[in-house]
Amino acid sequence: MNLISTIIGTPLGWVMWLCYTVVRNYGVALILFTLITRLLMFPLSVKQQKSSVKMAAFGPKMRALQTKYANNKEKLSEEMAKLYQEEGYNPMSSCLPLLIQLPILYGLIDVIYNPLKHMLRFSNEIITRAMEIAQNVLGATGGHVASAQLGVVTAYQNNPGAFAPLGQEFGQEVLDKLAHFDITFLGLNLAETPHWGFNLLVLIPILSGLSALLMSLISMRNNKLMQGENAGGGGMMKGMMLVMPLFSLFFTFSVPAGVGFYWVVSNLIAVGQTLLLNKLYDPRKIAEARAKAEEEQREQERLEKIEAKKKLKSGEATKTDREKALSEKELNRLKLAEARKRDAERYGEEYVEVTDEDLK
């Protein structure tokens, strides 16, 4: 995964660098960066929403099959495949956007965790040396290994004199970049690791947990809209609704606040995006429109059948009218009877009436 993070993270890193170059503030740059990356991935989200809505539209048919063939998994799979073919739906189409977004997510994490590489454009040699010095300054409180570059910023703020060797080895401009690196947002130091207590920084883990909870609630609501009130996996969904917020809450107490801040911003933007997509492609409205269209079609077919039966009785029916007037079973009976009459006349055999057994 490190290779994927590097490959995807490199171009995204230039985006982050551009954001920081414009605003010169890590927190604001994170907000801009998150907005831009969400916009870049928006077409994938639209595709996934359309796919989910399409499945929701024929959800009643799917659930009817699941009920009918609950004890016959093989037949259920066969009928589901037929349904997908009739509806022109590919089950993998909803998974593709997620598969594409996964490596992008690793790239985003690489960018957020490594500001020295992506925002200050330090070389690997400078970063390695800076982290060695930071480890000596911070000691056992050095924080999460993955976010060690953010720890360098904290260490420099705590003891800038300890980094004098870095300036001697790589030049004063390296220290100048560290000194002017604004890693705050509204007075909060995003390089510090939050801890329980009476301080403003504790708001970031709390907001991270609350925003994750909000996302979980919206996901559960979407699941009901897409698959119906009796959709399967309800217990699992409720479990995830509790686990993810708690994970976000406790994990953000072990990493620099910048990581939790990104999660908060990302969750809030994701909530807004989900609400927008639900408004543009509302599964309930689309399902209702489809049901109404199907009802109108059935009513039209019923009226046409009544009219065709009238013509059949008056002897004015065409082949098309006859097909409309008769049920499929009646039509099959008529066709088989006509075939038997032809064979009886051709071969001089006795004509045998068609029975229900013949139609099975």
Secondary structure by P-SEA (a helix, b strand, c coil): caaaaaaaaaaaaaaaaaaaaacccaaaaaaaaaaaaaaaaaaaaaaaaaaaaaaaaaaaaaaaaaaaacccaaaaaaaaaaaaaaacccccccaaaaaaaaaaaaaaaaaaaccccccccccaaaaaaaaaaaaaaaccccccccaaaaaaaaaaaaccccaaaaaaaccaaaaaaaaacccccccccccccccccccccaaaaaaaaaaaaaaaaaaaaaaaaaccccccaaaaaaaaaaaaaaaaaaaaaaccaaaaaaaaaaaaaaaaaaaaaaaaccaaaaaaaaaaaaaaaaaaaaaaaaaaaaaaaaccccaaaaaaaccaaaaaaaaaaaaaaaaaaaabbbbbbbcccccc
